[in-house]
Amino acid sequence: MPKIIINDKEIEFENGMTVLQACELAGFEIPRFCYHERLSIAGNCRMCLVEMEKSPKPIASCAMPATDGMNIKTNTSMVEKARKGVMEFLLANHPLDCPVCDQGGECDLQDQSLYYGFDKSRFKENKREVKDKYMGPLIKTIMTRCIHCTRCVRFATEVGGVTELGAIGRGENMEITTYLEKSMESELSANVIDLCPVGALTSKPYAFEARPWELKKTETIDVMDSVGSNIRVDTYGWEVKRILPRLNNNINEEWISDKTRYACDGLLKQRLDKPYKRENGKLVESTWDEIINIVCSKIKETEKNLVAAHVGDMQSMETINSFKSLLDSIGVNNYDFREKPFYINPENKINYIFNTSIKGIEESDCIVLVGSNPRHEATMVNARIRKNFVNKKTSILSFGNPGDLTYDYTIVGNTTEDIKKFVNKQNKASEIFLKSKKPIIIIGESALELESGQFILESIKKFLLDNNFINEKWNAFNILIQNASSIGAIDIGFLKISKKNNFEFFNKLNNHQFSLLYLVGSDNLDFTKKDEFIIYQGSHGDRTAQIADIILPSPAFTEQNGLFINLEGRLQKSIKSTYPPGVAKEDWRIFNLISRHLNNQDLFKNFKELRDNTLKKIKDHSDFDVLPKTKISQENSEIGSFTNESVLIKAIDYYFSNSIARSSKTMSDCRAARSKNLKNQTGT
Amino acid sequence: MSLKKVHDKQPETFEFTKENLELANNILKKYPEGRKKSAVMPLLYLAQNQNDNWIPLAALKYIGKFLSMPYVNVYEVATFYTMYNLAPVGKYFVQVCTTSPCLLRGANEIVKVCQDKISENKETISKNGLCSWTEVECLGACVNAPMIQINNDYYEDLDKNSMEKIVDSLTENKPLKPGSYRGRKSSAPEKNENKINGTNNA
């Protein structure tokens, strides 16, 4: 390996590293504004100047490739003077408004001017002033503060895949803006707020809410989709003030989607804080004693095969497990976690998870989407696919038309007939697929919802097994599950299906064969109420609460501890970061109350017992934060019947996809801005 | 220079004329496959020529679509280069060079004439609607300083008097001829124009 000397310390470095990276490796910090590990190199802030032997001038270390035998110094008076000079220039036009700036306390410019800067300015002229730009409902701009590092522009172009930000003008008049100040049309747009090293781009919903040092920070995970992005929840008292991404290279790198970040104001609104019962068509407040009595007598008097249960999209495994224990103890047989009837095969873990893993996408050389729109279903997965596309120009094929995915893809078929041809190696797509070394297939819920859903899943799996694309080293078979609770629910077995009928629950539900429905957080369950008696247990007064007869208030995901398994089968802990409003009780305690009333015994003595019990039920479980050790088996599942139909990808109302997002003002602003953009596009 | 402002009254649509479309396609041929975006500058110039010496937003969009590149990138290029006009200019667009050599040779007086005779502020169209002026950086004719460019022609070796005559001719819509106004042949020496260092063979 080549060697480099930095401050008289000789270290080895990998080929292709820059001087800045080598300095980091040697343990010397280099100040920087424009450089960012995950973005292309711009080299325009000049803050990272270091001294190189034989060079009369300091060099920009971020843009200089490290070579063998270089002698770099980062602690000389020349470097110090260069940094001071750059800092003085940067501050020449930067306003001194730190006391009213939201970036204060976490501002790179503030910190670095303290450590490397000059203590006064010699700039006597007028500072320049720049008009603020509109960039949508999430990003607040104070463009006078901008130091033109162009991180935001590079992020939007490279990672976001929407070239909407740009630097217009030149020299002193350079300004960062979106094209004619329209709102950014990306689900990752708010990441530019984190990237901005100064206070030019700040968070609009969080404007003037709190200072970073006042907030209590909890490192937890997100449940808005099944990716399980790692997040940090910042709370002030009861309120969740903001959500920030946490670095996890296996899942979300250091980005999160806008919904993850900004649905948090929905945690403050529309909350269920007291038990309610319906009297004469109106919901009236009640007490826990009374409400548990009503629930229990209702359960007792109803025949058990007329009782059905459902868990929603954001429930932890503990909730699902304790719920199932309750249902088992009273002999209820009808339960499911799916919000719409899509086919699943819970026999083996590889049948329902994203086997390639999110990081594995980067290695792939051919990606096939089957009835899936990853941009809306799992934004961070889509960002990985884009990363692969940008780096390797991978051919991406799609069955069905998912719309704009931020990268180029080819639609190779719109009907299930095309998929059948694909697995029978009768079309061009399968030719491309078989030629590649590390292909992946991503099957979306929309495809599994089709009449030939079973055929699609089973025949593709058979096709991959036959061609040795599912083996110990590479597993090309991926199901893109949409909800955070789904994989956990399958592992715990929260569904009743038979080999012949995958949709027993839905058939009975839609034929109104149930008379008592116990729904835990199921706000997206698609059904019309006839004369079912509905018990709703959840955190938000959303769709289901409106038709419920009994409402049991329970905490949202930030307010109780829980386990979640993300779409690739990775087990993660969600940590309680704040407490629920009113008299809401944790889900497992509510089930305990009911059990005590009905059977005179607790389901679980304490939370530890519940967690241990839950961990035991996880299939192929090894540890937290790792991929499951799946077993590949050639089990004989029926291929299922084939119907020729078109592959329709169901549109998701991205900003309104769950009860928290629907309660969020920020999300509805985003939704309005997006539909306004759509109107303008079709108008011209 | 300040940041160029986009004009508030914009035409709805823009399309290349038949001749220009042909020219544009010829320009495209100069660039290899996958590098067609590089044609953005000549195409912007073509659009400016077609549309009375300024580029409307519709043209930016049109060129963006033409080269399948994001609108904001076309916008960046159009705002970066000073020679693209994003607001209407007069029929006679006077560009006064005020870079050091011209400045030393009296470009300030030329600017003063423009202020008096065309319009108080630069980039404002004169009252009769025929003229507008602006200051530009070096136009590469320092030997003949001070100089101006009117549309595509250079007017050189100016002083206050000749500049006044030129501007008057513009306002009467009968522009004078371009070239040197001290009788020089292009940028040759003023006296003994065929001689360099006393020899005849220059």
Interface residues (C-beta under 8 A of the other chain):
Chain A: T163 E164 L165 G166 A167 I168 G169 R170 G171 N173 E175 T178 Y179 L180
Chain B: M1 S2 L3 K4 V6 L57 P70 Y71 V72 N73 Y75 E76 T79 F80
